[in-house]
Amino acid sequence: MTDDPTTAGSAEDEVPVLIVGGGPAGLTTALELARRGVAGMVVERRDFSTHFPRAHLLNVRTMETFHDIGVADRIYEEGPPEDRWHRVAWYTSLAGPTELHGRKIGHLPAWGGGADGERYAQASPRRFGNLPQLRVDRLLWEQADKAWPGMIRPRTELIGLELAEDGALATVRDLEADRTYKIKARYVVAADGGRSCADLLGVKLSGPRALVDIVSVFFSADLSSYADPEALLTYLIQPQGGGGPVGALLALGPGRWGAESPQWSMGLQLHPDDPIVGDNDALVQRARDILGVPGLDMEVHAISHWQYEGVVADRFRVGPVFLAGDAAHRHPPTGGLGLNTAVGDACNLGWKLAAVLKGHASDSLLDSYEPERRQIAVRNVEHSLRNAGRHAPIGVAMGLSKGMSVEQGWAEIGVWASDTPDGAARRAAAHAAVAHNAEDYSQLNIEAGFCYTTGALISDGSPESAEHENSATEFKPSSRPGHHVPHVWVRTAHQQQVSTSDLVEAEGFTLFVDDSQSDCWSESAERVSVEAGVPITVVAIGGRELQDPSGEWEKDRGVTATGALLVRPDRHVAWRSAAAPADRQSVLAGVVHKLLHDSPPPVQGDPLAGLKAIAEAGEALRVGRKRDPRLFTVAES
C-alpha cells in the first residue's frame, strides 16, 4: 500500500465504490447503494456458490434491511414455517444403548418463538428469519447481479491497494482469464473477511483466538426417528465433554424441517491433539457415535475445521477504505451475531456513502462509521463469547466435570436421572442452567436494542435506561438519539396498517411530528431541505392520514405534541426536540448541517475497556472460569 497522492498506473475501470468480498456484508452494501442510485463493483476471489451452511439466524434488524433490499420475502419463503424451528434443546444423545441415552435435559423457546413472540413483535414489523448462509448468499448475489449488471465479478482477487487523496487504486487479478488490471474507486469497502485488505492496510485485530476447536460435518441423513421434532438446534452433553457439549446438531432443511429435515450440520468439539483430527472417516463416525446412532447412513457433503475467536479491528476506516463484516470483527457462532453484525455494518455504511457521493453530505459524515459500528462489534463479540460459556453449567449441574472418566460420567448422569433427592436436586440445577441460556436465545435487546452513543447524532443529554445498559433480553423502545426509531403500527386513511419503522425514507432525513404541528414543521423542513441540498420528509402522525388509534406512538415518541424526531435512513434517531424551539428553521438547519458535515467527537472513556471485557470473556471460556484478562493482538496472515 502507498499513500502517495500521485498514484502510479492507469485504471481500466473507474467506479464510485469498489466492494472487495461477495459475502453478506459486501453484497448487502452493494444493494444498499444500488437502491439509492449509486453505482459500484463487487470483486470476489471465489465464485458465488457456497459449499458450507455457516450462519443461518437472521434477526429482526437484519430482516428489516433485507426487506429494504428486496430479499426478505424469499428468505421467509425458503425458511422453515413458524412452528418448526423456534426451539433449542439439550439431550444426552438422540438414541443409544442405555436408558441414559436419548434423554432430554431441557429446552427453551428461541429466536422470537413461544412466549417471546409478543415482545419480538413489539420491536420490529419484521419477524426473525432462518436460512443457511449458503442459500442467503445465493439470494443476495442474484439480487446484486440485477442491480449492478456486469459489475459483480467472481473469481477476481484483490492483490494491491494504493491510497490517494481522491480515492484508491486497486489491483485485481481475474483468476479465470489469468489477467491483472486496475480499478479506480472513490471509496472501497473491505468485506473480504480480512483475507487481503487488512494486511494491505496494516490493520490489526485484537482479541482471543483458538479458544475452542470445532469440526463441522455437513450431511444428509434420515433422523426423523431420533431428532427432536420441534428443535432447530440440539446440544448433546456427554461425559467426554467434561460438562460442556460434545456436539451440536442443526437442522438445515430445505423444504422439510424439524426431525424431518433432509440436511444437517453436526458441530463436534475436539481437542487439538485428538488423533482423529484430519481423519474424515473417523470424524464422521464420531458424529454418529455422539448422536447415538452408530450405524446411521450419512451422505457427507463437506467437513470444516475451525476455531472460536473473538477479535475486533483497531480501525474500521483507513482513508477511503472501510472495513465491514468479518474483516472488522469475528465472533463465535453462539448467539448468531456474526452475519447480523455484518449486515448492520452495511446498513450503516450504505446510506452514508450514498449521501456523500450524491452531494448531500461531506466526507466527514463517513467518520461516524467507525465509532458507531465498532462499539456494537465490541459489545457483540463479548456477548458471543459469554454465550459460548453458558452451556457448561448444564453438565456441571448434572454432576459432570473435567478429567472425569467416561464410566464415572455416565454414573453421574445416572444420579441426575434417578428418582432420588439428589437426582431431583441435580435436575432442578440443570433446569436453572438451561434457563440461563435465555441470555443467548432470547437476546432481543442485544439484537434490536443496540444504541449508538457517538457518531452522526446529537445527544439530548437524557440518561440511558438501566434496562438497555444491563439486560441482554429486556427490550424497551426508545426515541433517545442513537436508538432505532420505535416500531408502532399506525393506520392510514384507507384503514391500512403501516409501521412507523417503514415510514423512514431511504435518503435524507425523516422528521416525525404530531399532526397538529405539521404545517409549522413542514414549512421549516422544506426551507432547510432546499438550503442544505438534502431531502427532509415530514411524517405527521395523529391526524386523518396517519392515525394512532392505540396511542402507542404518542407514548413511545418521547417528545411532546410540539416536538419532533429526526430519523436517519438506517432508522436510528439522529436528533429529537422535546418541544418546538422558538425558531424551528434555524435550529433544524444547524442540526442538519452538524449531522452531515461535522466529524463526531472522540469516543470518551478507556479505549481498551471493550477489548479488556472481550479478553476476560475469552479467558473464562478457555479455562472454564473467570481469570485475569489477557489481550492477544494479531495481524491477519
N, C-alpha and C positions, 0 to 999 in steps of 0.2 A: 504493500500500500504506500502511496505517496500523497502528501498534502500540497504539493507544488501546484499553484493555480494554472500554470502553463502546462496542462496535461498533454502528454505526447500521444500521437496516434489518432487516426480518424475512425469515426463510428459508422458502421453500416446501417444501424438503426438508431433512432432517437425517440424516446418516449418520456412522458411526464413522470411516470412511476414504473420502476422495474421491481418486480417481486421475485425474490430468489427462494424457491421452495413451493411445491404444489400440494401441501397438506392443508388441513383445516384453517390454519392461521393465514397462509398465503392466499388460498382460493377465496376465503371469506373477505379478506381485504380487497381482492380484485373485484368481487361482486359489490362490496360497499362503495367502491369508487365508481364502478360502472353504473350503478343506479342513480348516481349523481352526475352522470355525463362526463366522467373523467376517463381518458384512455390510458392504457398501460400494457405491460407484458409480464407474463409469468414464465420463468425457466425452472425446470425440474430435472435433476440429473437422472432420475428413474423415469419409467413410464407412469401413467396414472392408474395403473391397476395395482391394488394392494393384495397381498397374499396372506396376511395375518389379521385377525379381528381387531386387536388392540382396543382402544377406548370404545365405549358404547353408550354411556349415560350422557344425556343432553338436557341440562337443567332449564328452568323456565326462562332465564335471561338469555341463554343461548337460543332457545326456540323462538324468542322474540326477534332476535337477529336473523335467524333462518327464515322466519315469516317475512321479514323485510326483503330478503334477497331471493325469495321465491322457491325455497326448497322444503319448508315446514310441512306442507300438506303431503308431499311424497314420503317424507320421513315417518309421519304418522301412519300412512297407508302401509308402508313396508314393515313397520314395527309391530310389536305384539298388541293384541286387544287389551283394554284396560284391566280386565280381570285375570290376566295370565302372567303378570310379572312383578307386581308391587310387593314382593316379599323377599327377605333374605333369611336363610335358615342355617342352623348348626346341627350336625349329626356326627355320630361316631364313625359311620360309613353308610353307604346305601344298602349294603347287604353283607353277608359274611357267615362264618361257620358257627358262631355262638349267639346266644341271646343278647350279648352286649354289643354285637354288630348291628348296624341298621337302626340304632336307637336315636331318636330325635332328642336333641338337647334343648332347643328353643328356636323361636323365630321372632321377627319384627316386621311391621309394615315398613315399606321403604319407598323413597322417591315419590312422595305425594300420594301414597296409597292408604287405604283403610281410613282410620280416624284423621290422618294428616291431610286428606283430600280437601277438607274445607279451608284449612289455613293456607295451603298452597294456592287454592283458587283465589284467596284474598290478595295474593302477592302479584299475580300476573294474569292477563287474559289468555296466555298460552299454558298448556299443560306440559308436564315432563315428557321427554321423548326417550326412546331407547332403540338404538340401531347400531350394529357393529360398524366400526370406522371403515372397514373395507367396503361397506355399502354407502356410507356417508360420503366418503371421498369420491366415489363414482358420481353421486348426485351433484356434488359441488363442481366437479370437473365438467360435467355435461352443461351445467348452468353457466359456468365461466366461459366455456368454449363458444356458447351462443352470444354471450355479452361482448367478448373480445375475440371475434373470429380471426383465426390465424395467428393470434398473439399468445396462445397458451402452448408452450413449446416443451414437449417431453424430451428425455434423453439429451438434455442440454445442461452442461455443468459449468458453474462459475469457477474460474481459475485465477482471476485477478480483479482487483478493485482499487481504482485510483480516485482520490477525492480532490475536488476543485472548488473554487468559490461559487461556481454556478451549477454545481451538482456532482455527479460521479460518472466515471467511465469504467464500465465493467467489461472484462474479457471473458468470453464464454467459449465452450467447446461443444460443438454438435457431435455427439458420440456416434450417431448413426452415419453421418457423412464424413466423419473424421476431419472436421473443419473448424478452425478457430476464427472468431470475429469479435468485434467490439460493439457495445451498446451504450449510448449516452443517455443518462436519465437525470432529471432534476432531483428526484428522490429515489431512494432504494429502501425496500422493506426486506430485511433479512429474516426469512421464515424457514430457514433450511435446517432447523434442529441444531444449529451450532456447528454443522459439519465443515463449513468453509468460512463463512462471513466473520464469525467471532475471532478466528485465528487471524484473518487478514486485517481485522480492525484492532487487534490487540486487546480484545475484551476478555476478561476473566470471569469465571463463575465460581461462587463461593458457597460452601455448604458440605454436609456429609455425603459420602459416596460409599458404594459397595456395602450397604447395610444388610441386605438380605439377598440371597441368591435364589432366583426363580427360573424354573424351566416350564414353559407353557406348551401344551400339546393341543393342537387344533385338529379335531377329528369328527367323523360322522359315526354314529352308533345308535342302536335302539336301546334307550334307557327307560322306556315307558313303564316297565315293570318294577323299576327301582327308584327313580328320582322323585323328589317332592313335586306333587302335581301343581303347586302354586308358586314355588320359589324360582326366581330367576337365577339367584346366586346361592350356592350351598357350600359352607365351610365344613371341613372334616377334621375333627380333633381326635387324635390317637396318641398313644404313649410315646412313640418315637419323636413327636414334636416337642416334648418337654413342656407341654402346656399350651403351646401355640398350635395353630392349624398346620396340618401336613399337606393339605390340598384345598383348592377352591374350584368348584365346578360351576361353569357359567353356561346357561342356555343361550344359543345364538340364532335359533330359527333356521332358515327363513320359512315363512308360511305357517308352521306349527310351533307352538311354544309350550311352556311348562314341561311336564315329563315327556311329551310327545315331540319335543324339539329334535330335528334331524341332525343338527350340528352342535358341537360343544367345544368349550375350551377348558382344559384342566391345568391349573397352575400348581406346580409342585415346589415346595420349599425344600431346598437342598443345602447341605454343607458344601463349601467349595471343594473340599477334599473327598467328597463322596465318589467312590470308584466308578459309579455308573454315569457320571457326567461325561458326555461325549459318546456314550453308547446308546444310540437311539432305540434299539430294540429293548434294552434294559429299562430305559426311561418309560417307554410305553407300557411295559409290564408293571413297573412301579405304579403307574397311574391306575391300571386295572386292580392291583392289589389294594391300593388305598380306597378305591371305590368299593371294594369288597366283592368284585365280580371278576375273578382272575381269568376266566375264560371268555371275557367279553369280546365280541367280534368288532374291531375298530378299523375304520379306514382313516389313516393318518394323513392329513393334508400338509401340515408344517409343524416344525418344532423350533421354538425360540428360547434362547438362554439370555437372561438379562438380570439386572440388579436394581434394587431400590436405591434411589438417591434423592436428595432434596437440595437443589442448587439454584441460585439466582445470580444473574449477571450484575456486574458492578455498574454498568451503564446500559441504558436502553436506547440512547441516541449518541451517535458519533457523527457530527456534521450533518450531511444529508441522508444518513443511513439510520434506520430504526430497527431494533431487534424485536421480534414478536414470537409468541409461541415457545416451543422447546428451545429455540436459540436464546431466549431470555430467561427461562425458568423451567425446571423439570421437577416433577412430583412423583411420589409413589402413587399407584393407582387407587389406593384406599380413599374413598370419597369422590372419585371420578372427576377431579378438579383440573386435570391437565388440559384436555381438549377444551373444556369450558372456559378456562382462563385464557387460552389461546384465542378463542372466538371473542372474548371480551377485549383482548388487545386489538383485534381487527375492528371491532365496533367503535372503539375509542379513537383509533388512528385514522380510520376511513373518512369520517366526516371532517376531521381537522386537515388532512391532506387536501381534500376536495375544496375546503374553504379557502386555503392558501392558494391553490392552483387556479381557482376561479376568481381570485382577487377580492374575496370577501374579508380576508384576514391577512395579517403579516406573518412572516416565518416564525415570529415569536410565539404564536399560538402553539406551534409544534413543541416548544419547550415544556409544555404542560403534560406531554405524553409520559415521559419518564416518571415524574413524581406521582402521577395518578396511578399508573399501572404497576410500578414497582412495589408500591405499598400493598397492593392487592396480591401480587405474586408472592411476596414475603409471607403475608398472612395465610395464603392458601397452601404454600409449601409446608409451613409449620403445622397447619391443621391436618394436612395429609399424613405427615409423619406421626402425629399423635393418634390419628385414626388407626394407623398400622399397628399400634401397640394396644389397641382396645380388645383384641381377640384373646391374647394370652391369659388374662384374668379368668376367662371362662374355664379353660383347662385347669388352671391352678385351683379354682373353686371346686373342681371335680376331684382334686387330690393329686394331679399330675405335677411333675417338676423336672427340671433339667437334671441329667445324669441318672435318672431312674431307668431301670431295665424295662424292656417291653413287657415281660411277665408281671413285674410288680405294678406297672402302669395299668394293665388290664385288671389287676386285682383291685386297684384304687377305683377304677371306673365301676367295678362290681359293687364296691361300697356305695358309690354315688347312686347306683341303680337299685340298691337294696331297700326293702321295706323295714328300715330301722331308723331310730332317731338321728344317727349320724348321716344316713342316706338322705333323710328329709332336710337336714341342715345343709348338706352339700348341694342338693337340688335348689334350695332357696338361694344359696350364694351364687350358684351358676345362673339362676334366673335373673338375679340382680346384675351380674356381669354382662349378660346378654342385653339387658335393658340399657346399660350404659352405652352400647353401640348406637343408640339413637343419635349421639353426637356425630355419627357418620351418616347414617341412613335417613335421618330426618333433619339434616343440617340446613334448613331453609334460610336461616339468617346469614350463613356463610355464602350460600348460593345467590340469594336475592337481596340481602340487606347490606351488601358492601357499600361503603361511602367514601368518596374522595375527600380528603381534608385540606389539600392544597393543589392548585392547578388552575384550570380555566373555570374558576368560580370565585364568588365574592362572599365570604363568610358574613353572617349577620350577627355573630357573637353569641348565638344561642348555644347552650351546652349540649353535648351528645348524651343521649339517654343511656342509662346503665345497662338496659336490656341489649341495646345494639353493641355496646362495647364488650359485654361479658358472656353473651349467650351464643352458642352455635345454632340453636334450634328456634328460639323465640324471635319471631319477626314481627315488627310493628311498622306500618307505613309511616313515612316521614317526608315532609317537604323541605326539610333543612337543606341548604345548599350543599351539593355533593351527593345527595341521595337520589335514587331513582324516583321519578315523579310517582305519586300514589296511583295505583290502579283502582278505578271506580267505574262501575257500569252506569253510564248516563243514557238518557233516552232522547232520540231525535224527534222532530216534529211529526215524523211519519211512524212514531212508536217503535222504532228500531233501536236495539241496544248497541252502544259503542263504548269501548273502553277509553278512558282519559289517556291511557298509555298510547293507544292507536291514533290519537288526535295530534301527536307530536309530529311536526313536519321533518322531512329528511334533510332540509337545508335551512341555514339561517337559525332563527330562534322562534320558539312558540311562546307567546305570552298568554298565560291563563288569568282571566279576570272574572269578576262577577258580572252578570248580565246588566245589573243596574248601573255599572260604571263603564260599560262597553264603549260608548261614544267618546268619553274623555280619554280613555287609554288608547283607543283606536286612532284617534287624531294624533296623539303624541307618537305612537308607534310608527305611523305612516311617515311622519316627518323625519324621524330618526332613521328609518329604513332608507329613505331617499338620500339623506346626508351621509350615512355610513356605507351605503352601497351593499347592504346585506338584507335579505328578506326577513321580515318580522311578521309572523302570522298571529293575529289575536283570536283566541278561543274564549268565547263568553259562555259561561255556564250558569244556569238558574232561570233562564227565560224560556220562551216557547221553542226556540230552535234546538237548544240543548238543555234538557230538564234534569234535575237532580232529585228524583222522586223519593229516594231513600234518605236523603240528607247526608249521605256518606262523604260526598265531595266537600260539602261545607265543613264537615268535621275534620277531614284529613288535609285540606289545602293549607292549613297552618297560617292563614292570613285573614284579615277582616274583609268585609264586603268591598272596601275601597282599595285594598291592597292588590298585589299581583305576584305571580310566579313566572320567572323567565327560565325556559327549559331548553337545553341543548338538543341537537339531533340524536344523540345517543340516549336521550330520555333522562339525563341527570339534570337536576335543578342547578342552574348557574347563579341565580340571584333571586331573592324574594324581598318584597317590601310589605311589612305587616299592615301598613296603611298607606294611603296615597300621599306621596311627598307634595310639598307646596308647588313645586314646578316639575310636573311629571316628565316633560320632554327633556329638560336639562339633565335630570337625574338619570333617565333611561339612556340618553346619549352618552353620558360618562361611563355608565355601566357597560354598554355595548363596546365602546372603544377600549376600555380596560380589558375586557374578556378577549377581544380579538387581536389586540396589538401590544399588550404588555406581557413580558415573561413573568411566570409565577414567582413568588418569593421563595427563598431557600427553605427546604424542609427543616423544621425545628426538632430539637432533641438529639439524642445519640444516634448517629447514622448507622452504627453497628448493632443497635438494640434488636432489630429484627433478625439479623444473622445469628446473634447470640441465642435467641429463642429457638431458631432452627437447629443450631448446633446442639442445644440441650435436648430437644425432642429427638434428634437423630441418635444421640448417645444413649438416651433412655431406651430407644428401640434396639440399638446394637447390643446392649448388655442386659436388657430386661428390667432396668431400674434407673432411677434418676442419679446422674453424676454431674460433676463439673463439666461445663460445655467445652468442646474443642472445636476450633474453626479449621476447615480444610479449604484451601484456595487452589484452584487448578485452572489451567488454560486447556481448552479442548484440543485434542490431537486430531 
